[in-house]
Amino acid sequence: MNNLIQRAKALILTPKQSWEIIKNEETKIIELFKAYVIPLALIPAVASFIGYGLIGINLGGFGRIALIDWGVSMAVQSFISTLLSVLIISLVIAKLAPKYNCEVSLDKAARLVGYAFTPALVSGVFYIFPSFSIMAMIGALYTLYVLYLGFPIITEVSEAKKSNYMLISILASIGVFILVAIIMSSIFGAMGFGSYANYNFN
């Protein structure tokens, strides 16, 4: 646990130095998920459960709404979306690598993406108070910056091809994240508890 905290802190405060250390590591994707991604993914998941299931949001004339089912839905969506996003974005980066004359294994791509997600996952604690969720969005934007710093270090792509590879990968990352969120929301919405709109508060 201490190693996880120290790594997360370093990636947020000194990301460039952290990437220089990470590039020499050989952590496998399964180990990365078990020891780092899954524990951090629990932060926004648990925060979402508390925020939407126990604390709730202010709906003006309807008062403050908090529903356990809603909290469970938001928590599960957050957790699964995080894991799927890290995995799929890693696959995209690894598959694109040969086009830019570099070798990036799935393990290496997963280290890049999984660790880059750190600010977004840590800032997910703000979901405890849904009205402060904008702070989590700021964390998500900082994640893109951390990814930007780590990209050339981990992939070792040439300077000439760095910009295109990075841009396409970041755009793909944003697209994947949005797509996963939409799919998860649709699935839970079809099940009848995707959001507060599915409930009768009268």
Salt bridges, closest charged atoms under 4 A:
GLU20 OE1 - LYS23 NZ 3.07
GLU25 OE2 - ARG7 NH2 2.65
ASP107 OD2 - LYS28 NZ 3.66
GLU156 OE1 - LYS108 NZ 3.73
GLU159 OE2 - LYS162 NZ 3.04
